[in-house]
Amino acid sequence: MELKHYFRVIQKRWWIIAVIVIVAMAAAGIKSFYFTTPVYSANAKLIVNQSSGDGLNTSTIQTSIFLINSYKEIIKSSAVMNKVVEQYPELGESSASLAAKVSVSAANNSQVMNLMYQDISYEKAANVVNAVSMVFKEQIPHIMNVDNITILSEADTSISPAPINFNPLMNILISFVVSFLLAIGFVFLLDYLDDTLKTEEEITRLMDVPVLAVVGRISKGDMKKPKPPKAMKQQKVGENQYAPLNQ
């Protein structure tokens, strides 16, 4: 019985749900296509390794992994960023801005570091991560007295990748799901606040009394007086026709 009631509530106000969903999807589509500034991401990979005449072993790898946490802070320090700004003035960024926008990550138990930079221009983002990578590799021997940084891969400035924040289909799908759920909740809220009785079944169920009579809905057109048939002609008093008696 409850499910039937819920279905009737949705069926009664289905147009409200449709309007809310359509408006939300249209707004998401317009924002995605016309009001979203594309943002591009570029990354470069560095590896931290210890120079050893005996080759790599467990202790040297473990030491390199421990150094990564220190290197994450060194990359974003003024000692590196000031050098980037000094050597690459064409980037048009300050050291504080670069430090805030450059992100450094490394997987667990991995010697590989990933530098990432986001910008509205992919070419600029690629140039920034490449510049930071080169300066960091050059400065580490002076800062740590050890040359253990190798650039695995630089950002390719010749490609044209898709922006990372542009996915209109996903945005429209999310807006559909969210707006549909909100519309359902809004419809049930309206039904909860509406305490009027509209059908005979509601009266019988609520008051437990039989319905004796039903007054149908009367439109304004039904209340107009019907016009007399055209075949009937209006007759004045005294104009009645009488049949002769001697027929």
C-alpha positions in Angstrom: 0.0 0.0 0.0 2.8 2.4 0.8 4.5 1.8 -2.5 1.3 2.5 -4.3 0.9 5.8 -2.4 4.5 6.8 -3.2 3.9 6.0 -6.9 0.7 8.1 -6.9 2.5 11.0 -5.4 5.2 10.9 -8.1 2.6 10.4 -10.8 0.6 13.3 -9.6 3.5 15.8 -9.7 5.7 14.2 -12.4 5.9 17.5 -14.3 7.7 19.1 -11.3 10.3 16.4 -11.4 10.7 16.8 -15.2 11.2 20.5 -15.0 13.8 20.4 -12.2 15.8 17.7 -14.0 15.7 19.4 -17.4 16.7 22.8 -15.9 19.6 21.2 -13.9 20.9 19.3 -16.9 20.7 22.4 -19.1 22.5 24.5 -16.6 25.2 21.8 -16.2 25.7 21.6 -20.0 25.8 25.4 -20.4 28.4 25.8 -17.6 30.5 22.9 -19.0 30.6 24.2 -22.6 30.6 28.0 -22.1 31.7 28.9 -18.6 34.4 26.4 -17.8 38.0 27.5 -18.2 40.1 24.5 -19.4 42.9 23.5 -17.1 45.9 21.3 -18.3 48.3 19.2 -16.3 51.9 18.4 -17.1 54.2 16.1 -15.2 57.8 14.9 -15.2 59.3 11.9 -13.4 62.5 11.8 -11.4 64.3 8.8 -9.8 66.3 9.0 -6.6 69.2 6.5 -6.6 72.4 6.1 -4.6 75.7 5.8 -6.5 77.5 2.6 -5.5 80.3 0.7 -7.0 78.8 -2.6 -6.0 75.5 -1.7 -7.7 72.1 -1.5 -6.0 71.3 -3.3 -2.8 68.5 -3.2 -0.3 70.2 -0.6 2.0 70.8 1.9 -0.8 67.3 1.5 -2.1 65.9 2.0 1.4 68.1 5.1 1.9 66.8 6.6 -1.4 63.2 6.0 -0.3 63.9 7.8 3.0 65.5 10.7 1.1 62.3 11.3 -1.0 60.5 12.9 1.9 63.3 15.4 2.2 63.5 16.0 -1.5 59.7 16.8 -1.6 60.4 19.8 0.7 63.6 20.8 -1.1 61.9 21.0 -4.5 59.4 23.6 -3.2 62.0 25.5 -1.2 63.2 29.0 -2.1 66.7 27.6 -2.8 65.2 25.8 -5.8 62.4 28.1 -6.8 64.5 31.2 -6.8 66.9 29.5 -9.2 64.0 28.5 -11.5 62.7 32.1 -11.6 66.2 33.4 -12.2 67.1 30.9 -15.0 63.7 30.9 -16.7 62.2 34.4 -16.5 60.0 33.7 -19.5 57.8 31.6 -17.3 56.4 34.8 -15.7 55.9 33.3 -12.3 57.3 34.2 -8.9 59.0 31.7 -6.6 56.1 31.7 -4.2 53.6 31.1 -7.0 55.6 28.2 -8.3 56.0 26.6 -4.9 52.2 26.9 -4.4 51.3 25.3 -7.7 53.9 22.6 -8.1 52.9 19.3 -6.5 55.3 16.4 -5.7 54.2 12.9 -5.1 55.8 9.4 -4.8 54.3 6.0 -4.5 54.9 3.9 -1.4 58.3 2.1 -1.4 59.2 3.7 -4.8 62.2 5.7 -5.7 60.3 7.6 -8.5 59.1 11.1 -7.8 56.4 12.7 -9.9 56.3 16.5 -10.4 53.0 18.0 -11.6 51.9 21.5 -12.5 48.5 22.7 -13.7 47.8 25.8 -15.8 45.3 27.0 -18.4 48.1 26.6 -21.0 49.6 23.1 -21.4 52.7 24.4 -23.0 53.4 26.6 -19.9 52.7 23.8 -17.5 55.1 21.5 -19.4 57.8 24.2 -19.4 57.4 24.8 -15.7 57.8 21.1 -14.7 60.8 20.7 -17.0 62.4 23.8 -15.6 61.9 22.7 -12.0 63.2 19.2 -12.8 66.4 20.6 -14.4 67.1 23.1 -11.6 66.4 20.6 -8.9 68.8 18.1 -10.5 71.5 20.8 -10.7 71.0 22.1 -7.1 70.9 18.8 -5.2 74.7 18.2 -5.4 75.2 21.6 -3.8 72.4 21.2 -1.2 72.9 17.5 -0.2 76.5 16.9 -1.4 75.3 13.9 -3.4 74.4 13.5 -7.0 71.6 11.0 -7.0 68.8 12.5 -9.1 68.1 11.3 -12.7 65.3 12.7 -14.9 63.3 9.7 -16.2 60.9 11.6 -18.4 60.1 15.3 -19.2 56.8 16.8 -20.1 56.3 16.7 -23.9 55.6 20.2 -25.1 54.6 19.1 -28.6 51.4 17.2 -27.7 48.0 18.7 -27.2 46.3 16.8 -24.3 42.7 17.2 -23.3 42.0 19.4 -20.3 41.6 17.6 -17.0 38.5 19.6 -15.9 36.5 19.3 -19.1 34.0 16.3 -19.0 30.6 17.7 -20.0 28.9 14.3 -20.3 30.0 13.3 -16.7 28.8 16.7 -15.4 25.4 16.3 -17.1 25.0 12.8 -15.8 25.9 13.9 -12.2 23.4 16.8 -12.5 20.7 14.4 -13.7 21.2 12.0 -10.7 21.4 14.8 -8.1 18.5 16.8 -9.5 16.3 13.7 -9.8 16.9 12.8 -6.2 16.3 16.4 -5.1 13.1 16.6 -7.2 11.8 13.4 -5.7 12.4 14.7 -2.2 10.8 18.1 -3.1 7.7 16.3 -4.4 7.3 14.2 -1.3 7.8 17.4 0.8 4.9 19.1 -1.1 2.7 16.0 -0.5 3.6 16.0 3.2 2.7 19.7 3.6 -0.5 19.3 1.5 -3.3 18.4 4.0 -6.3 18.8 1.6 -8.5 16.0 0.6 -9.0 15.6 -3.2 -10.5 12.2 -3.8 -13.3 10.0 -2.4 -10.7 7.3 -1.5 -8.8 9.8 0.7 -11.9 10.8 2.6 -13.0 7.2 3.2 -9.5 6.1 4.3 -9.0 9.1 6.6 -12.5 9.5 8.2 -13.7 5.9 7.9 -17.2 7.0 6.7 -19.0 6.2 3.5 -19.4 8.7 0.7 -23.0 9.6 0.2 -22.8 11.9 -2.8 -20.2 13.3 -5.2 -20.3 16.7 -6.8 -18.6 16.7 -10.1 -16.4 19.4 -11.4 -18.4 22.0 -13.2 -16.7 24.3 -15.7 -17.8 27.8 -16.7 -19.0 26.4 -20.1 -21.4 24.0 -18.4 -23.0 26.9 -16.4 -24.1 28.8 -19.6 -27.7 28.6 -20.5 -28.3 26.5 -23.6 -29.4 28.3 -26.7 -32.9 27.4 -28.1 -32.9 25.3 -31.3 -32.9 27.2 -34.6 -36.0 25.3 -35.8 -38.1 26.8 -33.1 -39.3 30.3 -34.0 -40.4 32.7 -31.3 -44.1 33.4 -31.3 -45.8 36.4 -29.9 -48.9 36.2 -27.8 -52.0 35.7 -30.0 -50.2 34.3 -32.9 -50.9 30.7 -32.1 -52.3 28.8 -35.1 -55.6 26.9 -34.5 -56.9 24.0 -36.6 -60.4 24.5 -38.1 -63.2 22.5 -36.4 -64.8 21.2 -39.6 -61.8 19.3 -40.9 
